[in-house]
Amino acid sequence: MAKIKIVVAGCGGRMGKTLLECVAKADDLVLHGALEHGGSALLGNVAAEGVKIAADIDAALQGADVLIDFTRPEGTLQHLEICRKLKVNMVIGTTGLNAQQKAQLGAAAQDIGIVFAPNMSVGVNLVFKLLETASRVLSEGYDIEIIEAHHRHKVDAPSGTALGMGEVVARTLGRDLSKVAVYGREGVTGERAPSTIGFATVRGGDIVGDHTVLFAGTGERIEITHKAASRATFALGALRAARFLAGHPAGLYDMQDVLGLK
């Protein structure tokens, strides 16, 4: 059986390096290309398996099966158009995309397969499913807060995963997250409105990613927590998504599809 040809965008970053390592260890995958921006000092270096780091995405994607992209929204959207043109599938773990940018993913998914998820971890996506159940059972009398912590270099807040958790909870409860989310509290805020979903953000050190959804009731509280100790958990989930795309038609998927949780 032919190996799936993988191109890694942002291969010099923390996630990019982890992806390269995980692809190299996979028997059914092969590194086809490794991309960095045009000003990178890494250009021309060997990423792995004899593949040199390049900035020419058109050339890197020739003959590729899947581009894995954990970069930033602007770069991801540029890559998206080229992948669509060349009919190369995408696994997208980029966070911070706005509604218009997400709509662009949906449009491109008419022509290519895309797995887009705020978090590629298998464990986190299981938590998403658990949150549906918890939200239904704890729909009355419980205040909901989402606490997330990441390393000092993370540029967006709250994290895409925290927002994804909020979306799951709000959707299950029949609420619009854009109307009930509270992203910061300071000063005299008054009593907590019962329908709100609060977010708290911590940034510091080298924290890979901690997320807790707190359901606080009278006399008890329930906490659903996921803690990532290594970026490998996200990379391995992304590789699982790449394998999924190899056997499915064009369309926009998420990790719930990949894991059969829908």
N, C-alpha and C positions, 0 to 999 in steps of 0.2 A: 504494500500500500504506500502510495506517495506521501512524503512528509508535507505538512502544511508550512508554507513559506511565510515567515513573519518579518515585518519591518517594525522597528521600535523608534518612535519619535521621542526627542528629548533624551537620547540615550546617555548623556553625560550627567543627568540629574540623579537624585536619590532613587526615585522610582525607576528611572531608565536603567540604571546599573543593576538594580534588582531583577528587572525583567530580562536583561541580557543573561544573567546568571541562571535564571529559571528556564529560559528557552534552551540554553546549552545543556541542561540536565534532562530535557524531555526527549524521549526516544521518537516521538511522532511529529516533532516540530524541527524546523531548521531556520536559523537566522539568515534572512535574505538581504536585509538592509538595516543600517543604523543612521539615524538622522540627528543633526544638531543645527543650530542657527548659523547664519553665514559668518558671524564674527567670532565663532567659538575657536578657542585655541586647540580644541581636540580634533579639528578637521584633519583628515589624513591618517589619524591613528587607527590602529586595528581595534575594533570593538570586541570581537570574538569570532572564532571559527574562520579567520582570515578576512572577515568583512570589515572594510574601512569606513570610518565615520565620514559622512558626506552631508552637504547642504542642499544638493539638487534632488528634491523630492520626486520629480517626474522620473528621473533616471532610477532612483532607488525603488520605486514602485513598479517598474516594468517587470512583469512576470510574477509579482507578489500575490499572495492570497489575502493577507490581513495586515492592516496597519494598527498597531496598538499605540494609543495616544493618551498620555497622562500629562499634557503640557498646560497651556493656558488658553482661555476662550478664543483669543484672536488667532493664535496659531492653529488651534484645532479646526476653526472654521475655514481657514485657508487650506488645510490638509483635506478637509471634507470635500471641497469642490474638485480637487485633483483626484481623489479616490473615486468620486462619482464619475468623473470623466473616464478614468482608466478601469472602472468596474472592479475596484479593490474594496473588500469589506473592511469595516472598522470596528475596533473595540475602543470605546471612549470612557476614560475614567476622569476626565477633566472636570473640575468643579468650578462654580461661579458663573455658569452660563445663565443668561437672562431668558425671559419667555420668548423673545424674538429669535434668539440664537437656537433655542431648543426647537422652535418651529422649523428652522433650517435643517435640523437633523431629520425631522419628519419628512420634509420634502425630498431630501436626498435618499431617504430609505425607500422611495419608490423604485430606485434603480440598484441599490446595493444593500447588503445586510449590515445592520448596525446594532451592536449591543452598547447601550448607554446606561450607566448606573453611577450614582454618586459615591458608591462604595462597592468594590468588586469582591470583598471578603465574603466567603461562604457563610461564616458565622454571623456577620452583620445582616446578611440577607435572610437568614433564619430569624434573627431578631425582628426584622420588619414583619415577618409572618406572625410572630408571637405578639407583636404590638397590636395587630388587628384583633386578636382574641382578647387581649387585656383591655383594649379600648371598649369593646362591646360589653364586657362584663362589668367594667368600672366606669360606665358612662354617666353615672349620677353620683354626686357626693364626693368626688375626687378631683383635686387640683392637679394639673399636669405641668411638669417642668422638665426641660431637656438641658442637660449639662454636658458640655464637650470640652476636651482638652487636647491640644496639639503642640508641636514643637514651635520654637520661636520664629522659624522662617516661613510659616504658613501665612499667605497673604490675604485670604478671604475669611470672613466670619459672618455668621456661624458657618461651620463646615457644611459641605454639601450633604454629608451623611446625617448631620443633625437636622437639616432642613428636610431631608427625605423622611426621617423619622416623624417629624412634625406633620408632613403631608399625609403619611399613613394614618396617624392618629386623627387628624382633622377630617380626612375623608371618611374614615370609619364612623366618626361621630356626626357626620353631616354638616361640618363647619367649613368655612372658607379660611384657610390659614392666613391669607393676606389681610384678613379682617380681625383675626383673633390673636395673632402672634404678638408677643411683647419681647423686644430684643434688648431692653436695658431698663434698669430702675435706678433712680437717684432722687434724693430729697423726699419730700412728703408726697407719696404716690397715691395715698388713699388705700382703701381695702382692695384686695385682689378681686377682680371680676371673675366669677366662677367659670365662664366660658373661655377664658384666655388660655393660651399655651405659651409658657415662658421659655426663654432661651438664655443660658448663661455660658460665656465663653472664657476659656483659660488658654493662655499662650505662654510657653516657657520650655527651656531646656531642649531635650531631644525626644519629647513624648511623641510616640508614633501615632496614637489615636485612641482616646478613651471617650466612650459615649454612655450616658445613663439617662433613661427616661424614668422619671419619678411620678408615681401616682400617689398623692398624699390625701388620705381620708381622715375621718375622725377616729382616733385610736389606733390607726395602723397606716403603714405606707408600704407600697410595693415598688421595688426598683428592678428594672431590667437593664443589665449592663453588659457592654462588650468592651474588652480591652485588647488592643493589638500590640504585640510585643515585637513584631518584625514586619517590614514592608512585604516580605515574601507572601504573606497571606493575601494581599491585594494582587500581587503578581500572579500567583497560582490561580486565583479566581479569574483574572484576565485571560490566562491561557485556556482555562476551561471554557470561557466565552468564545475564544477563537475557534476551538474545536466545535462548539455548537454551531457557529456560523457556517462551517464547512458542510453541514448537512441540512441547512435550511435556506429557503428562498429569501429574496430581498424583503426587507421590512425592518421596522424599529422594534427592538427587543430590549428587555432589561434582565437583570440577574435572576429575577423570579421566573422568567421564561427558561433561562439556562438551567436552573436547578429544579424545574418541574414543580414549583410551589404555587402555581396559579390554578 
